[in-house]
């Protein structure tokens, strides 16, 4: 499966640079948490202060399970708290909802 998410960063070039620097060397415990939850691949793209994250998962992945695993992982909680310094919620986000799942509206594959 493939999931796409979006979030905004605070519109500050220094904060954006810091955020990107952290992602050049993501903590190994965070990378481990991806593997444990069933994430096979993750990519994050940025334009201006908007981020898009694409994750590809195996059959064991479940969004609710991932959320629960993250709540129980002290490293993920520390990472999320740190990243909150840089991120801002998208409009219409629920309280505590950072990355918003995007709706797929088009797909093209050459046959």
C-alpha positions in Angstrom: 0.0 0.0 0.0 1.0 3.6 -0.5 -0.1 6.5 1.7 0.5 10.2 1.2 0.4 12.8 3.9 0.9 16.6 4.1 1.9 19.1 6.8 3.2 22.6 6.8 6.4 23.9 8.4 6.5 27.3 10.1 7.4 29.8 7.4 10.9 30.6 8.7 13.9 29.8 6.5 16.2 29.0 9.6 13.7 26.6 11.1 13.2 25.0 7.7 16.9 24.5 7.3 17.1 23.0 10.8 14.2 20.6 10.0 15.9 19.5 6.8 19.2 19.0 8.7 17.5 16.7 11.2 16.3 14.6 8.3 19.8 14.1 7.0 20.4 12.0 10.1 17.2 10.6 11.4 17.6 8.8 14.8 18.1 5.1 14.3 15.3 4.4 16.8 12.9 6.3 14.5 14.0 4.3 11.5 13.5 1.1 13.6 10.0 2.2 14.4 9.2 2.4 10.7 10.3 -1.1 10.1 8.5 -2.5 13.1 5.2 -0.9 12.0 5.4 -2.3 8.4 6.8 0.8 6.5 9.1 -0.3 3.7 9.8 3.1 2.3 9.3 6.7 3.2 10.0 9.9 1.2 9.4 13.5 2.2 9.3 16.3 -0.3 9.1 20.1 0.3 8.0 23.0 -1.6 8.2 26.3 0.2 6.9 25.4 3.7 4.6 22.6 2.6 5.8 18.9 3.1 4.5 15.8 1.4 5.3 12.4 2.8 4.8 9.2 0.8 5.1 5.9 2.6 5.0 2.4 1.1 4.0 -0.4 3.4 3.8 -4.1 3.6 0.7 -6.1 4.4 1.2 -5.9 8.2 0.9 -2.1 8.2 -2.2 -0.5 9.8 -2.6 3.3 10.6 -4.2 2.7 14.0 -1.5 0.2 15.0 1.2 2.6 13.9 -0.4 5.4 16.0 -0.5 3.1 19.0 3.1 1.9 18.5 4.2 5.6 18.3 2.4 6.4 21.5 4.3 3.6 23.3 7.7 4.4 21.8 9.6 7.0 23.9 12.0 7.8 21.1 9.1 8.5 18.7 7.5 10.7 21.3 10.8 12.7 21.8 11.2 13.0 18.0 7.6 14.2 17.6 8.1 16.8 20.3 11.3 18.0 18.7 9.7 18.2 15.2 6.7 20.2 16.7 9.1 23.1 16.9 9.1 23.3 13.1 5.7 22.0 12.1 2.4 23.8 12.0 -1.0 22.2 11.6 -2.9 22.3 8.4 -6.3 24.0 8.3 -9.1 21.8 9.7 -6.7 19.6 11.6 -8.0 18.0 14.7 -6.2 18.6 18.0 -2.9 16.8 17.9 -3.3 15.8 14.3 0.0 16.7 12.5 0.4 14.9 9.2 -2.9 14.8 7.3 -3.7 11.8 5.1 -4.2 12.9 1.5 -7.0 11.7 -0.8 -5.8 10.2 -4.0 -7.5 11.8 -7.0 -5.5 10.6 -10.0 -3.4 7.7 -10.9 -1.6 7.0 -14.2 0.4 3.9 -15.0 1.7 3.1 -18.4 0.6 -0.3 -19.5 
